[in-house]
Amino acid sequence: MTIKTLFTACLLSPLWAVAQDQTETLPKDNAPNQPNQFSIAVNGGLTFPFTDVKKKSKQPVFGIGAQYAAMPWLGINLDVQMGKLKAGDRNDASVYNMEFSNSFFYGAVTARFYPLRLALTGKSDADVQTNIKYLGGLYAGVGAGFIVNKVEARSTSDPNVGLIPDPDGAGIVVPAEVGYYLPIAHLNKAYTGKVYGRSQLSLNINYRHNLSFSEKLDGYNPTGYSNKSKDAFSTLTVGLSYNL
């Protein structure tokens, strides 16, 4: 009887070793909807000025960022950008011959809310996993930031355009954004790819509108016509995010 027992143990030992190896290599995670805690990103896109100067021009913007997942459904995002704002036409009287260019440096902290992740937190069946993977990256965010302006605004013969003598300098902005993370690669082969939060490489599409508290984005503060709101600008970017 002892010989048979030993023989059976010898036969089963390789299977036990394989199972043990799989247990050690697969993710030890009981919260499948929990995203990677830290991520870094690069992005690029276009700017859209909303100022006193008409004939807006789309200009490039580039940035880098990092995000910390404070909760499965809440990310704290920090990013900086360099870009350009431009509008107007010095040869067009219909825009009062106004023209400006602003080469800016920008930084912001935003809280990004992921509504579907919140709704499905703690659930792990196959349908939930698929929804989290493809829709869990939808988010909306709001935060606080700053912009450092370097403005070139053309002087005109019309005093009503309100040319600001020294528009350069820093100002506060309030960003509001919507976006989407699309998982595109799972570099860690231990993961099945069904869990959204474990995608190590994602494509991020982001639209952000920035409200400012000054008139210095374009270098003008017109007095000749209604000027009811402060300057603002938007960015539309596409980036790559790598989850650490």
C-alpha positions as CSV (number, residue, x, y, z in Angstrom):
1,M,0.0,0.0,0.0
2,T,2.9,2.3,0.8
3,I,4.5,1.7,-2.6
4,K,1.2,2.5,-4.4
5,T,0.9,5.7,-2.4
6,L,4.4,6.8,-3.2
7,F,3.9,5.9,-6.9
8,T,0.7,8.1,-7.1
9,A,2.5,11.0,-5.4
10,C,5.3,10.8,-7.9
11,L,2.8,11.0,-10.8
12,L,0.9,13.9,-9.3
13,S,3.9,16.0,-8.3
14,P,4.6,17.5,-11.8
15,L,0.9,18.6,-12.0
16,W,1.2,20.2,-8.5
17,A,4.3,22.0,-9.6
18,V,2.7,23.5,-12.7
19,A,-0.3,24.6,-10.7
20,Q,2.0,26.2,-8.1
21,D,3.9,28.0,-10.9
22,Q,0.7,29.4,-12.4
23,T,-0.4,30.6,-9.0
24,E,2.8,32.5,-8.6
25,T,2.8,34.1,-12.1
26,L,-0.9,35.1,-12.4
27,P,-1.9,38.4,-10.9
28,K,-2.8,38.1,-7.2
29,D,-5.6,40.6,-7.4
30,N,-9.1,40.3,-5.9
31,A,-10.2,43.7,-7.3
32,P,-10.2,43.3,-11.1
33,N,-11.7,46.7,-11.7
34,Q,-8.8,48.4,-9.9
35,P,-6.6,50.3,-12.5
36,N,-2.9,50.4,-12.3
37,Q,-2.0,52.9,-9.6
38,F,0.4,55.1,-11.6
39,S,0.7,56.0,-15.3
40,I,2.8,58.3,-17.4
41,A,1.8,59.9,-20.7
42,V,2.8,62.0,-23.7
43,N,0.4,63.8,-25.9
44,G,0.0,66.3,-28.8
45,G,-2.8,68.1,-30.5
46,L,-4.3,71.5,-31.4
47,T,-5.3,74.6,-29.5
48,F,-8.4,76.7,-30.1
49,P,-8.4,80.3,-28.7
50,F,-11.6,82.0,-27.4
51,T,-10.6,85.6,-27.0
52,D,-11.5,89.1,-28.2
53,V,-9.7,88.5,-31.5
54,K,-11.7,86.9,-34.3
55,K,-10.5,84.6,-37.2
56,K,-9.2,81.9,-34.8
57,S,-6.3,79.8,-35.9
58,K,-5.6,76.2,-34.9
59,Q,-2.0,75.8,-33.5
60,P,0.0,72.9,-32.1
61,V,0.4,71.8,-28.5
62,F,2.5,69.1,-26.8
63,G,2.6,67.8,-23.3
64,I,3.6,65.2,-20.8
65,G,1.7,64.0,-17.7
66,A,1.3,61.5,-14.9
67,Q,-1.8,60.1,-13.2
68,Y,-2.4,58.5,-9.8
69,A,-5.4,56.2,-9.3
70,A,-6.6,57.4,-5.8
71,M,-9.6,55.1,-6.2
72,P,-10.7,52.7,-9.0
73,W,-13.1,55.4,-10.3
74,L,-11.0,58.5,-9.5
75,G,-7.7,59.6,-11.0
76,I,-5.5,62.6,-10.0
77,N,-3.8,63.8,-13.1
78,L,-0.9,66.2,-13.4
79,D,0.3,67.5,-16.8
80,V,2.3,70.3,-18.4
81,Q,2.0,71.5,-21.9
82,M,3.8,73.9,-24.3
83,G,1.8,75.3,-27.2
84,K,0.7,78.3,-29.2
85,L,-2.5,80.4,-29.5
86,K,-3.1,82.6,-32.5
87,A,-5.9,84.6,-34.1
88,G,-6.6,87.7,-36.2
89,D,-5.4,89.2,-39.4
90,R,-3.4,92.5,-39.5
91,N,-4.6,93.1,-43.1
92,D,-8.4,92.6,-42.3
93,A,-10.3,95.7,-41.2
94,S,-13.3,93.5,-40.3
95,V,-11.3,92.3,-37.3
96,Y,-9.9,95.8,-36.6
97,N,-6.5,94.7,-37.9
98,M,-6.0,92.8,-34.7
99,E,-3.5,89.9,-34.6
100,F,-1.8,88.1,-31.8
101,S,0.4,85.1,-31.1
102,N,0.9,83.6,-27.7
103,S,3.6,81.0,-27.1
104,F,2.5,79.6,-23.7
105,F,3.6,77.2,-21.0
106,Y,0.8,75.5,-19.1
107,G,0.3,73.2,-16.1
108,A,-2.8,71.7,-14.4
109,V,-4.0,69.3,-11.8
110,T,-7.3,67.7,-12.6
111,A,-9.5,65.1,-10.8
112,R,-10.8,62.6,-13.4
113,F,-14.0,60.8,-12.6
114,Y,-14.7,57.4,-14.3
115,P,-18.5,56.8,-13.9
116,L,-18.6,53.3,-15.3
117,R,-15.8,52.1,-13.1
118,L,-17.8,53.4,-10.1
119,A,-21.0,51.7,-11.2
120,L,-19.2,48.3,-11.7
121,T,-16.8,48.4,-8.8
122,G,-16.5,45.0,-7.1
123,K,-18.1,43.1,-10.0
124,S,-16.1,40.6,-12.0
125,D,-18.2,38.5,-14.3
126,A,-17.3,38.2,-18.0
127,D,-19.8,40.9,-19.2
128,V,-18.7,43.4,-16.6
129,Q,-15.0,42.7,-17.6
130,T,-15.8,43.5,-21.2
131,N,-17.6,46.7,-20.3
132,I,-14.8,47.8,-18.1
133,K,-12.3,47.0,-20.8
134,Y,-13.9,49.1,-23.5
135,L,-16.0,51.7,-21.7
136,G,-14.2,52.0,-18.3
137,G,-11.9,54.6,-19.8
138,L,-14.6,57.3,-20.3
139,Y,-14.0,60.2,-17.9
140,A,-14.8,63.8,-17.0
141,G,-12.6,66.0,-15.0
142,V,-12.1,69.5,-13.5
143,G,-9.2,71.1,-11.7
144,A,-6.9,74.1,-11.4
145,G,-4.0,75.3,-13.3
146,F,-1.8,78.1,-14.5
147,I,-0.5,79.5,-17.8
148,V,2.6,81.5,-18.5
149,N,2.0,83.8,-21.5
150,K,4.5,85.2,-24.0
151,V,2.3,87.4,-26.2
152,E,3.0,89.3,-29.4
153,A,0.0,91.5,-30.1
154,R,-0.1,93.9,-33.1
155,S,-0.6,97.5,-32.4
156,T,-3.3,99.2,-34.5
157,S,-4.4,102.8,-35.2
158,D,-7.7,102.1,-33.5
159,P,-7.5,103.0,-29.8
160,N,-10.7,101.0,-29.1
161,V,-8.9,97.6,-29.5
162,G,-7.4,98.2,-26.0
163,L,-3.9,97.0,-26.6
164,I,-2.3,95.8,-23.3
165,P,1.2,97.3,-23.0
166,D,2.7,94.3,-21.1
167,P,0.5,91.1,-21.5
168,D,3.3,88.6,-20.6
169,G,3.2,86.8,-17.3
170,A,1.4,84.0,-15.4
171,G,-2.3,83.6,-14.8
172,I,-4.7,81.2,-13.2
173,V,-6.9,78.9,-15.3
174,V,-9.7,76.5,-14.5
175,P,-9.7,73.4,-16.8
176,A,-12.8,71.2,-17.4
177,E,-12.3,68.2,-19.6
178,V,-13.8,65.0,-21.1
179,G,-11.9,62.1,-22.5
180,Y,-11.5,58.4,-23.2
181,Y,-8.7,55.8,-22.6
182,L,-8.7,53.0,-25.1
183,P,-6.6,50.0,-24.1
184,I,-4.3,48.9,-26.9
185,A,-1.7,46.6,-25.4
186,H,-1.2,44.2,-22.5
187,L,2.6,43.9,-22.2
188,N,2.4,41.6,-19.1
189,K,1.5,38.2,-20.5
190,A,0.2,37.1,-17.1
191,Y,-2.9,39.1,-17.6
192,T,-5.7,37.9,-19.8
193,G,-6.4,41.3,-21.3
194,K,-10.0,41.2,-20.1
195,V,-9.5,43.6,-17.2
196,Y,-9.5,47.2,-18.3
197,G,-7.3,48.5,-15.5
198,R,-4.5,46.2,-16.4
199,S,-3.9,47.5,-19.9
200,Q,-0.4,48.7,-19.8
201,L,-0.6,50.9,-22.9
202,S,-3.6,53.0,-23.7
203,L,-4.6,55.6,-26.2
204,N,-6.0,58.8,-24.6
205,I,-8.3,61.2,-26.4
206,N,-8.9,64.4,-24.5
207,Y,-10.8,67.6,-24.9
208,R,-10.1,70.4,-22.3
209,H,-11.5,73.9,-22.0
210,N,-9.6,76.4,-19.9
211,L,-11.3,79.4,-18.4
212,S,-8.9,82.2,-17.5
213,F,-9.4,85.2,-15.2
214,S,-7.7,87.8,-17.4
215,E,-7.6,89.4,-20.8
216,K,-3.9,88.7,-21.3
217,L,-4.1,85.6,-23.5
218,D,-4.4,87.7,-26.6
219,G,-2.9,91.0,-25.4
220,Y,-6.1,93.0,-26.0
221,N,-8.9,94.4,-23.8
222,P,-11.3,96.1,-26.3
223,T,-13.3,99.1,-25.2
224,G,-15.0,99.8,-28.5
225,Y,-17.5,96.9,-28.4
226,S,-19.0,94.5,-25.9
227,N,-16.5,92.5,-24.0
228,K,-18.5,90.4,-21.5
229,S,-16.2,87.4,-20.8
230,K,-12.6,86.7,-20.0
231,D,-10.2,85.0,-22.4
232,A,-10.3,81.2,-22.7
233,F,-8.8,78.5,-24.8
234,S,-9.3,74.8,-25.5
235,T,-7.1,71.9,-26.5
236,L,-7.8,68.7,-28.3
237,T,-5.1,66.1,-27.8
238,V,-4.3,62.5,-28.5
239,G,-1.7,60.7,-26.4
240,L,-0.2,57.4,-25.3
241,S,-0.4,56.4,-21.6
242,Y,1.8,53.8,-20.1
243,N,0.6,52.1,-16.8
244,L,3.4,51.3,-14.4
